[in-house]
Amino acid sequence: MILSQKSKTNNMKKIKLLITIAILGTFSIASSAYVESYFEITKNLDIFSSVYREINVGYVEETNPGKLVKAGIDAMLASLDPYTNYIPESDIEDYRFMTTHEYGGVGAMIGKRGEHVMITEPYKDAPADKAGLKAGDIIIEVDGESAEGKTTSQLSDMLRGQRGTTITVKVKREATNEVIERTVTREKIKIDDVPYSGMLREGVGYISLRGFTETASKDVRKAFEELREEGMEELILDLRGNGGGLLRESVNIVNFFVEKGENVVEVKGKVKEHYRMNKALYEPLDKDIPLVVLIDEGSASASEIVSGSLQDLDRAVVIGHNSFGKGLVQNTTDLSYNSMLKMTIAKYYTPSGRCIQRIDYGGARDEYGRAKEIPDSLLTEYKTRNGRIVKDGAGIMPDLIVDDEEYSGLLAILMNEHIIFDFATRYYFDHDSIPEPEEFKLSDEEYRDFVDYTMTQDFEYKTESGETLKELEEVMKEDDFWEDVKEEYMALKQKLIRNKRDDLLKFKPEISLMLENEIAGRYYYSTGRIRAFLNYDPEIEKAVEVLNNKSTYDSVLNGTCAYCQLKKG
């Protein structure tokens, strides 16, 4: 239907009026201040609708009304915080995946590699895996449509779809120089919140928790009970890299280790209805088992509720690195036309009373409009149940900080240039099987094969000292010192030139570790990667050390530990 200009204007007026009535109808006017506020709302809605109407009618090029409005909404929300988002109907499925880790598809991780998109890892027993698609396969076509030039997001959309439907995927397998075509039936894909749990040492159990979807606490409970049957007497709960999820699931998991009725997390917002004290509602699984929680910079939101609450209640020793620092709570509201608003409605507070939100989105911003971190000088001290000092505004600060492992620049190059990935792919097709991930080790001969393979690859190997020397050369030439020091400079340069093969041998321990991890993932999928690394994980080692020494464990929780660190990372 084509409307006249008059009809368009009248319709816009009606829409504006309805929006205004809807907004005003949700509030009761109790003061002149409120009246003024509502006037500002009405005025600005009028301005917005006028601009929107004029652009749609008179702009020199054709416009997309939906895109214009979404751009306006996104810009408005961007002035608040990064967690308040408008979700149009087209993105609802992506949002549901974030909260459930479920979708209809083939079940494979994909990634961009140059001009191509390749499968980086199929999920175990998922349709892609059952169809024989492998890590390293370059996607050529999906249902006859070329994948060339497609982004990772576009290919992901093509692979996802209604459960029970089929698609044809054509891939190029460079390791065997084959072009393979497979018909794959989409299924319900569920990414596990608990990718791995097991016994690390006699009596020491381990649970890796990577998400907080609606089944997270159920999965943790199941893992805990299985480990207890295997003789678990102490537990490591690994929250590293866990970006959070549903608040109620974090409360349920804390509840496993604390008394029924214990305050877990308090939620406070501007609106009274958003206030809630979340308590432990059930009898615990085990309120006495020695417990270590691992966190890092990627531990956020629900992960920080679990680690922060257990720390405040002196129920667990927290080990690792400062967490992300997200102390905000979001809620979703259904909007018209199957769209949705995800909005920050409150802050949460751990049992000591602290809010660990690191970025002050409501405060002053820098010259680029970015919100600032809360400065150390404004951090407030709180006390755990045993009187230990903890601080707000900086994420969760671990009780014991483990120093980062320092790796060579060569290892970073081998990872970034996909040389380790490609060698692992070749290794997989040359070997039918490997030992269990914990037992798998590359032989000296196999590592020499890797060195020989690497030497055939074209990549630039730069060192920090070499780059610094190059900068020095440029400065000396600019300052006319070059001729005076040229001879000495060239002699030094020769000494700094590194031989790729020599350094591949020099850094063998760290490179072998990454190779073994990548290869283990080919045979044992994501759980294999976790299992392969556990024996070399410095934070796991520290956790086991603390759990095996009751006096150390108790000293951390009662505040008498001489070497414990609580600091902002």
Order of alpha helices (4+ residues) and beta strands (2+ residues): alpha-alpha-alpha-beta-alpha-beta-beta-beta-alpha-beta-beta-alpha-beta-beta-beta-beta-beta-alpha-beta-alpha-beta-beta-beta-alpha-beta-beta-beta-beta-beta-beta-beta-beta-alpha-alpha-alpha-alpha-alpha-alpha-alpha-alpha-alpha
